[in-house]
């Protein structure tokens, strides 16, 4: 009887592993999504609808004025625009390398030489991204000056209005991205400890930059290739 009493009062033995607080069986620990990332994605979705409206405007007016499009698209410098597009695409590569460094807590290269590219941190890659983005915007300004010289202005024809509205709004978005890069880069100089919150800021900035990159590829194909 004593043995039975000992068995009855003993703690039950289970083969299941102890569950940690806040975990779901079969799904691992519960974690909240980064609200900054979620908010950025939602905002970019609204920006996508904005650019979808610009694309709809472009194709609608083009269908009404096909002869005007044949005359106007002939003055576009496609090789120059292609090179400018390549610059923007490459900038996204540098941006992603900066994100990789930020996610590993490497804000900058430290005491390593600037020529030691493998030791670069987020700051160096984002500075390079900023330079390429600035070159892209400068290229668009140069292209605008050439088109104005050819007589294509914002108020000259329907084509001019649509061209400057679509590419101009994109250039404004790229400029906004460049300002965001300056903010992220500046924070690496003002803080001693590179926190997770700062890394999250670098990541969401990359979301925005990749977004404007993809939008420009669609604009380039629509305006310069689909003549």
C-alpha positions as CSV (number, residue, x, y, z in Angstrom):
1,X,0.0,0.0,0.0
2,X,2.9,2.3,0.8
3,X,4.3,1.9,-2.7
4,X,0.9,2.6,-4.2
5,X,0.7,5.8,-2.1
6,X,4.1,6.9,-3.2
7,X,3.0,6.4,-6.8
8,X,-0.2,8.3,-6.3
9,X,1.5,11.3,-4.8
10,X,4.4,11.4,-7.2
11,X,4.6,14.1,-9.9
12,X,3.3,12.8,-13.2
13,X,5.9,12.2,-15.9
14,X,5.3,13.3,-19.4
15,X,7.3,12.8,-22.5
16,X,6.2,16.2,-24.0
17,X,8.7,19.0,-23.8
18,X,7.9,21.9,-21.6
19,X,6.1,24.7,-23.5
20,X,7.6,28.1,-23.1
21,X,5.4,31.0,-22.3
22,X,3.8,32.6,-25.4
23,X,4.3,29.6,-27.7
24,X,1.8,27.9,-29.9
25,X,2.0,24.1,-30.2
26,X,3.5,23.1,-33.5
27,X,4.3,26.7,-34.4
28,X,7.2,27.7,-32.2
29,X,7.4,30.9,-30.1
30,X,4.9,33.7,-30.8
31,X,6.6,36.8,-32.1
32,X,5.1,40.2,-33.0
33,X,5.8,41.5,-36.5
34,X,7.8,44.7,-36.7
35,X,5.2,47.4,-36.9
36,X,7.5,49.8,-38.8
37,X,8.0,47.2,-41.5
38,X,4.3,46.4,-41.7
39,X,3.4,50.1,-41.8
40,X,6.0,50.7,-44.6
41,X,4.6,47.8,-46.7
42,X,1.1,49.1,-46.3
43,X,2.2,52.6,-47.3
44,X,4.1,51.2,-50.3
45,X,0.9,49.4,-51.4
46,X,-0.9,52.8,-51.5
47,X,2.0,54.2,-53.5
48,X,1.7,51.3,-55.9
49,X,-1.9,52.3,-56.5
50,X,-0.8,55.9,-57.2
51,X,1.6,54.8,-59.9
52,X,-1.0,52.5,-61.3
53,X,-3.1,55.6,-61.9
54,X,-0.3,57.2,-63.7
55,X,0.2,54.2,-65.9
56,X,-3.6,54.2,-66.7
57,X,-3.4,57.8,-67.6
58,X,-0.4,57.2,-69.9
59,X,-2.0,54.3,-71.8
60,X,-5.4,56.1,-72.0
61,X,-3.9,59.3,-73.6
62,X,-1.7,57.2,-75.8
63,X,-4.6,55.3,-77.2
64,X,-6.3,58.7,-78.1
65,X,-3.2,60.3,-79.6
66,X,-1.3,57.5,-81.4
67,X,0.2,59.8,-84.0
68,X,1.5,62.2,-81.4
69,X,3.3,59.3,-79.7
70,X,5.0,58.3,-82.9
71,X,6.4,61.8,-83.4
72,X,7.4,62.4,-79.8
73,X,9.0,59.1,-78.9
74,X,11.5,59.4,-81.7
75,X,13.4,62.1,-79.8
76,X,13.9,59.9,-76.7
77,X,17.5,59.0,-76.1
78,X,17.0,55.3,-75.3
79,X,20.7,54.3,-74.9
80,X,21.2,57.1,-72.3
81,X,18.0,56.1,-70.5
82,X,19.2,52.5,-70.5
83,X,22.5,53.4,-68.9
84,X,20.7,55.5,-66.3
85,X,18.3,52.6,-65.6
86,X,21.3,50.3,-65.1
87,X,22.8,52.8,-62.6
88,X,19.5,52.7,-60.5
89,X,19.4,48.9,-60.7
90,X,23.0,48.5,-59.5
91,X,22.2,50.9,-56.6
92,X,19.7,48.4,-55.3
93,X,22.5,45.8,-55.2
94,X,24.6,48.1,-53.0
95,X,21.5,48.8,-50.9
96,X,20.9,45.1,-50.3
97,X,24.5,44.6,-49.3
98,X,24.0,47.4,-46.8
99,X,20.9,45.7,-45.4
100,X,23.0,42.5,-45.0
101,X,25.5,44.4,-42.9
102,X,22.8,46.2,-40.9
103,X,21.1,42.9,-40.0
104,X,24.4,41.6,-38.7
105,X,24.9,44.7,-36.5
106,X,27.7,46.1,-38.6
107,X,27.0,49.8,-38.9
108,X,30.4,50.8,-40.5
109,X,33.8,49.4,-41.3
110,X,35.4,50.6,-38.0
111,X,39.1,51.1,-38.2
112,X,39.5,49.1,-41.5
113,X,40.7,50.8,-44.6
114,X,38.1,52.3,-47.0
115,X,39.7,50.2,-49.7
116,X,39.0,47.0,-47.8
117,X,35.5,46.4,-49.4
118,X,34.8,43.1,-47.5
119,X,35.0,45.0,-44.2
120,X,32.4,47.6,-45.3
121,X,29.4,48.1,-43.1
122,X,25.9,49.5,-43.7
123,X,27.2,53.1,-43.8
124,X,29.7,52.5,-46.7
125,X,27.2,50.6,-48.8
126,X,24.5,53.1,-48.2
127,X,26.8,56.0,-49.2
128,X,27.5,54.2,-52.4
129,X,23.8,53.7,-52.9
130,X,23.2,57.4,-52.4
131,X,25.9,58.3,-54.9
132,X,24.3,56.0,-57.6
133,X,20.8,57.4,-56.8
134,X,22.1,60.9,-57.1
135,X,23.7,60.1,-60.5
136,X,20.3,58.7,-61.6
137,X,18.4,61.9,-60.7
138,X,21.1,64.0,-62.3
139,X,20.7,61.9,-65.5
140,X,17.0,62.6,-65.5
141,X,17.5,66.3,-65.1
142,X,20.0,66.2,-68.0
143,X,17.5,64.3,-70.1
144,X,14.8,66.9,-69.3
145,X,17.0,69.7,-70.5
146,X,17.6,67.9,-73.8
147,X,13.8,67.3,-74.3
148,X,13.0,70.9,-73.6
149,X,15.6,71.9,-76.2
150,X,13.7,69.6,-78.6
151,X,10.4,71.4,-77.8
152,X,8.9,68.8,-75.5
153,X,7.8,70.6,-72.3
154,X,5.1,70.0,-69.6
155,X,2.6,72.2,-71.4
156,X,3.6,71.7,-75.1
157,X,1.6,68.5,-75.9
158,X,-0.3,65.8,-74.1
159,X,2.7,63.6,-74.5
160,X,4.9,66.1,-72.8
161,X,2.5,66.4,-69.9
162,X,2.2,62.7,-69.4
163,X,6.0,62.1,-69.8
164,X,7.0,64.7,-67.2
165,X,4.2,63.7,-64.8
166,X,5.1,60.0,-64.7
167,X,8.9,60.4,-64.7
168,X,8.8,63.6,-62.5
169,X,6.8,62.0,-59.7
170,X,9.2,59.0,-59.8
171,X,12.1,61.4,-59.6
172,X,10.5,63.0,-56.5
173,X,10.2,59.6,-54.9
174,X,13.9,58.8,-55.6
175,X,14.8,62.2,-54.1
176,X,12.8,61.2,-51.0
177,X,14.7,58.0,-50.8
178,X,18.0,59.9,-51.0
179,X,16.9,62.0,-48.0
180,X,16.1,58.8,-46.1
181,X,19.5,57.4,-46.8
182,X,21.1,60.6,-45.4
183,X,19.1,60.2,-42.2
184,X,20.1,56.5,-41.8
185,X,23.7,57.3,-42.6
186,X,23.7,60.2,-40.2
187,X,22.4,58.1,-37.3
188,X,25.5,55.9,-37.5
189,X,27.6,58.9,-36.5
190,X,25.4,60.1,-33.6
191,X,25.0,56.8,-31.7
192,X,27.7,54.6,-30.1
193,X,25.6,51.4,-30.0
194,X,24.0,50.2,-33.2
195,X,20.6,48.9,-32.0
196,X,18.0,46.7,-33.5
197,X,15.7,49.7,-34.0
198,X,18.4,51.4,-36.1
199,X,18.8,48.3,-38.2
200,X,15.0,48.1,-38.7
201,X,15.2,51.7,-40.1
202,X,17.8,50.7,-42.6
203,X,15.8,47.7,-43.7
204,X,12.5,49.6,-44.3
205,X,14.5,52.2,-46.2
206,X,15.7,49.4,-48.5
207,X,12.0,48.4,-49.0
208,X,11.3,51.9,-50.3
209,X,14.4,52.0,-52.5
210,X,13.7,48.6,-54.1
211,X,10.1,49.8,-54.7
212,X,11.2,52.9,-56.6
213,X,13.6,50.7,-58.5
214,X,10.9,48.3,-59.7
215,X,8.6,51.1,-60.6
216,X,11.2,52.7,-62.7
217,X,11.9,49.5,-64.6
218,X,8.2,49.4,-65.4
219,X,8.2,53.1,-66.5
220,X,11.3,52.5,-68.6
221,X,9.7,49.6,-70.4
222,X,6.5,51.5,-71.0
223,X,7.9,54.9,-72.1
224,X,11.2,54.0,-73.8
225,X,10.6,50.5,-75.2
226,X,6.9,50.3,-76.0
227,X,7.0,53.0,-78.6
